[in-house]
Amino acid sequence: MMGHIFGEFLGVLIIVAFGEGVVANITLEKTIGHNAGSLYAQTAWGLAVMFGVTASLAVGGVGQLNPVFTIMAALISGDYSEVLPFIVAQMAGGFCGAALVWLLYLPHWGLADNPAGTLGVFCTAPGVRNLPLNGLTEFLATLILCVLASAIASKGFAGTNGLPQGFGTYLVGMLIWGIGMSFGGPTGYALNPARDLAPRLAHAILPIEGKGGSDWGYAIVPVVGPMAAGVVAAGLVKLIGLA
């Protein structure tokens, strides 16, 4: 058992490594999964979250793995003592997970002249660029995530004694899978600033051949939209009896 903070770091590292690893596998030239398609990616992202939560809980973490959930939990409980260390650990995990993907695919980065594709391995981008509407998409998709994740943990669903140990991780993974398939099209469903902002920073810093810019003009969207959803979700789940 390593504790809550290490659990947040490790869990986000695994989410980003698995999730961005599948995007690299699909996007980069001469990989086994090149052009495998969106269903391939969405399935892997669901598994990524499932394994990230599993690893976090296994080492004594709480499996929040997202600044949105950390803020939401603090607003509901009134305890803010772990907010800053959790978010720092989550961001560090996101950066290290992205760096791991960079190392794993090191021979492939310079094979194609596709800076946008390379950036897309590390962070999200909209299909149609309209920052207010992109932010609304991220807000609504994250709000759905927060409410349904709270429903999975609620007494009304899990019962007084809760779900069987470890079972909730499967449901959360399926939830991410479903959100990706249904609502991921417009913006790539960041849902998590640690999954987007920290890897975007890794993209900016790492010596990636032919990488181009890191699109900092869009970076506010996958941070502000999800974080706003977490604040609203804190009130909503209390209002409808999920907390």
C-alpha positions as CSV (number, residue, x, y, z in Angstrom):
1,M,0.0,0.0,0.0
2,M,1.5,3.3,-1.1
3,G,-1.3,5.7,-0.2
4,H,-3.8,8.0,-1.8
5,I,-1.4,10.4,-3.6
6,F,0.6,7.7,-5.2
7,G,-2.6,6.0,-6.2
8,E,-3.7,9.1,-8.0
9,F,-0.4,9.3,-9.8
10,L,-0.2,5.7,-10.8
11,G,-3.9,5.5,-11.9
12,V,-3.6,8.5,-14.2
13,L,-0.3,7.3,-15.6
14,I,-2.0,4.0,-16.6
15,I,-5.0,5.8,-18.1
16,V,-2.9,8.0,-20.3
17,A,-0.4,5.3,-21.2
18,F,-3.2,2.9,-22.4
19,G,-5.4,5.6,-23.9
20,E,-2.9,7.6,-25.7
21,G,-1.0,4.4,-26.6
22,V,-4.0,3.2,-28.6
23,V,-4.2,6.6,-30.4
24,A,-0.6,6.3,-31.3
25,N,-1.1,2.7,-32.5
26,I,-3.9,3.9,-34.8
27,T,-2.4,7.2,-36.0
28,L,1.3,6.5,-36.5
29,E,2.8,4.9,-39.6
30,K,4.0,1.3,-39.6
31,T,2.2,0.2,-36.4
32,I,0.2,-3.0,-36.0
33,G,-3.0,-1.1,-35.4
34,H,-2.6,1.6,-38.0
35,N,-6.0,2.9,-39.2
36,A,-7.8,0.5,-36.9
37,G,-10.7,2.9,-36.4
38,S,-12.5,4.8,-33.7
39,L,-14.2,1.7,-32.1
40,Y,-10.7,0.3,-31.5
41,A,-9.7,3.5,-29.7
42,Q,-12.9,3.9,-27.7
43,T,-12.7,0.3,-26.4
44,A,-9.1,0.9,-25.3
45,W,-10.0,4.1,-23.5
46,G,-12.7,2.2,-21.5
47,L,-10.1,-0.4,-20.6
48,A,-7.6,2.3,-19.8
49,V,-9.9,3.8,-17.1
50,M,-10.8,0.4,-15.8
51,F,-7.2,-0.6,-15.3
52,G,-6.2,2.8,-14.0
53,V,-8.9,2.7,-11.2
54,T,-7.9,-0.9,-10.5
55,A,-4.2,0.0,-10.0
56,S,-5.1,3.1,-7.9
57,L,-7.2,1.1,-5.5
58,A,-4.7,-1.7,-5.3
59,V,-2.0,0.6,-4.0
60,G,-4.2,2.3,-1.4
61,G,-5.6,5.1,-3.6
62,V,-9.2,6.2,-3.9
63,G,-9.4,6.1,-7.7
64,Q,-10.6,9.6,-8.4
65,L,-7.9,10.0,-11.2
66,N,-9.5,13.2,-12.5
67,P,-9.4,16.8,-11.1
68,V,-13.1,17.0,-11.8
69,F,-13.9,14.1,-9.4
70,T,-11.5,15.6,-6.8
71,I,-13.2,19.0,-6.9
72,M,-16.6,17.4,-6.9
73,A,-15.8,15.1,-3.9
74,A,-14.4,18.1,-2.0
75,L,-17.5,20.2,-2.7
76,I,-19.8,17.4,-1.5
77,S,-17.8,16.5,1.6
78,G,-16.5,19.9,2.6
79,D,-13.0,18.4,3.0
80,Y,-10.4,20.2,0.7
81,S,-7.3,18.8,2.4
82,E,-6.4,16.5,-0.5
83,V,-7.4,18.6,-3.4
84,L,-4.1,20.2,-4.2
85,P,-1.9,17.1,-3.7
86,F,-4.3,14.9,-5.6
87,I,-4.4,17.3,-8.6
88,V,-0.6,17.7,-8.6
89,A,-0.3,13.8,-8.6
90,Q,-2.8,13.5,-11.3
91,M,-1.1,16.0,-13.6
92,A,2.3,14.3,-12.9
93,G,0.8,10.9,-13.8
94,G,-0.6,12.4,-17.0
95,F,2.7,13.8,-18.0
96,C,4.6,10.6,-17.2
97,G,2.0,8.5,-19.1
98,A,2.4,10.6,-22.2
99,A,6.2,10.4,-21.9
100,L,5.9,6.6,-21.7
101,V,3.9,6.5,-24.9
102,W,6.5,8.7,-26.6
103,L,9.2,6.2,-25.6
104,L,7.2,3.1,-26.6
105,Y,6.6,4.5,-30.1
106,L,9.9,6.3,-30.5
107,P,10.8,4.9,-33.9
108,H,7.5,6.0,-35.4
109,W,7.2,9.7,-34.8
110,G,9.2,10.9,-37.7
111,L,7.8,8.5,-40.4
112,A,4.9,10.8,-41.5
113,D,4.5,14.5,-42.0
114,N,1.4,14.8,-39.9
115,P,1.8,17.3,-37.0
116,A,-2.0,17.3,-36.3
117,G,-2.0,13.5,-36.0
118,T,1.0,13.6,-33.7
119,L,-0.6,16.2,-31.5
120,G,-3.8,14.1,-31.5
121,V,-1.9,11.2,-29.8
122,F,-1.3,13.5,-26.8
123,C,-4.4,15.6,-26.4
124,T,-7.9,16.3,-27.9
125,A,-9.0,18.6,-30.7
126,P,-12.4,19.4,-32.1
127,G,-13.8,18.1,-35.3
128,V,-15.4,21.6,-35.9
129,R,-13.6,24.4,-34.1
130,N,-16.0,26.5,-32.2
131,L,-14.7,27.2,-28.7
132,P,-18.0,28.0,-26.9
133,L,-19.7,25.0,-28.4
134,N,-16.7,22.7,-27.9
135,G,-16.7,23.8,-24.3
136,L,-20.4,23.1,-24.0
137,T,-19.8,19.6,-25.4
138,E,-17.0,18.9,-22.9
139,F,-19.2,20.3,-20.1
140,L,-22.2,18.1,-20.9
141,A,-20.2,14.9,-21.5
142,T,-18.4,15.4,-18.3
143,L,-21.6,16.1,-16.4
144,I,-23.0,12.9,-17.7
145,L,-19.9,11.1,-16.5
146,C,-20.1,12.6,-13.1
147,V,-23.8,11.8,-12.6
148,L,-23.6,8.3,-13.8
149,A,-20.4,7.5,-11.9
150,S,-22.2,8.8,-8.8
151,A,-25.1,6.6,-9.6
152,I,-22.8,3.5,-9.8
153,A,-21.6,4.3,-6.3
154,S,-25.0,5.2,-4.9
155,K,-26.8,3.2,-2.3
156,G,-29.8,3.0,-4.6
157,F,-27.8,1.0,-7.1
158,A,-25.0,-0.6,-5.0
159,G,-27.1,-1.3,-2.0
160,T,-26.4,-0.7,1.7
161,N,-23.3,-2.9,1.6
162,G,-22.0,-1.6,-1.7
163,L,-21.0,-3.5,-4.8
164,P,-18.7,-6.5,-4.7
165,Q,-15.1,-5.5,-4.3
166,G,-13.6,-4.4,-7.6
167,F,-16.9,-4.7,-9.6
168,G,-17.4,-1.0,-9.8
169,T,-14.2,-0.6,-11.9
170,Y,-15.8,-2.7,-14.7
171,L,-18.9,-0.5,-14.7
172,V,-16.8,2.7,-14.8
173,G,-14.8,1.4,-17.7
174,M,-18.0,0.6,-19.6
175,L,-19.3,4.1,-18.8
176,I,-16.2,5.6,-20.4
177,W,-16.6,3.3,-23.4
178,G,-20.2,4.3,-23.8
179,I,-19.5,8.0,-23.5
180,G,-16.8,7.8,-26.1
181,M,-19.0,6.0,-28.6
182,S,-22.0,8.3,-28.0
183,F,-20.6,11.7,-27.3
184,G,-16.9,11.6,-28.2
185,G,-17.3,12.7,-31.8
186,P,-17.3,16.5,-31.6
187,T,-14.2,17.1,-29.3
188,G,-12.6,13.7,-28.6
189,Y,-14.2,13.6,-25.0
190,A,-11.3,14.8,-22.8
191,L,-13.5,14.7,-19.7
192,N,-10.4,15.1,-17.6
193,P,-7.8,18.0,-17.5
194,A,-5.1,15.6,-16.3
195,R,-5.7,13.5,-19.5
196,D,-5.4,16.5,-21.8
197,L,-3.4,19.4,-20.2
198,A,-0.5,17.3,-18.8
199,P,0.1,15.3,-22.0
200,R,-0.2,18.6,-24.0
201,L,2.6,19.9,-21.9
202,A,4.5,16.7,-22.6
203,H,4.0,17.2,-26.3
204,A,5.4,20.7,-26.0
205,I,8.5,19.7,-24.0
206,L,9.5,16.3,-25.5
207,P,11.8,16.1,-28.6
208,I,9.2,14.7,-30.9
209,E,10.3,14.8,-34.5
210,G,8.0,16.9,-36.8
211,K,5.6,17.6,-34.0
212,G,4.4,21.2,-34.8
213,G,2.6,23.3,-32.2
214,S,0.7,22.2,-29.2
215,D,-2.5,24.2,-29.9
216,W,-2.5,26.2,-26.7
217,G,-5.4,28.2,-28.0
218,Y,-7.7,25.3,-27.6
219,A,-6.2,24.0,-24.3
220,I,-8.7,26.0,-22.2
221,V,-11.6,24.0,-23.5
222,P,-10.8,20.5,-22.1
223,V,-9.9,22.2,-18.7
224,V,-12.7,24.7,-18.1
225,G,-15.6,22.6,-19.6
226,P,-14.9,19.5,-17.4
227,M,-14.1,21.5,-14.3
228,A,-17.3,23.5,-14.6
229,A,-19.2,20.3,-15.0
230,G,-17.6,19.0,-11.7
231,V,-18.9,22.0,-9.8
232,V,-22.4,21.7,-11.2
233,A,-22.4,17.9,-10.7
234,A,-21.6,18.3,-7.0
235,G,-24.8,20.2,-6.5
236,L,-26.8,18.0,-8.8
237,V,-25.9,14.7,-7.3
238,K,-26.8,16.0,-3.8
239,L,-30.1,17.4,-5.2
240,I,-31.2,14.1,-6.7
241,G,-29.9,12.0,-3.8
242,L,-26.9,10.3,-5.3
243,A,-24.4,11.6,-2.7
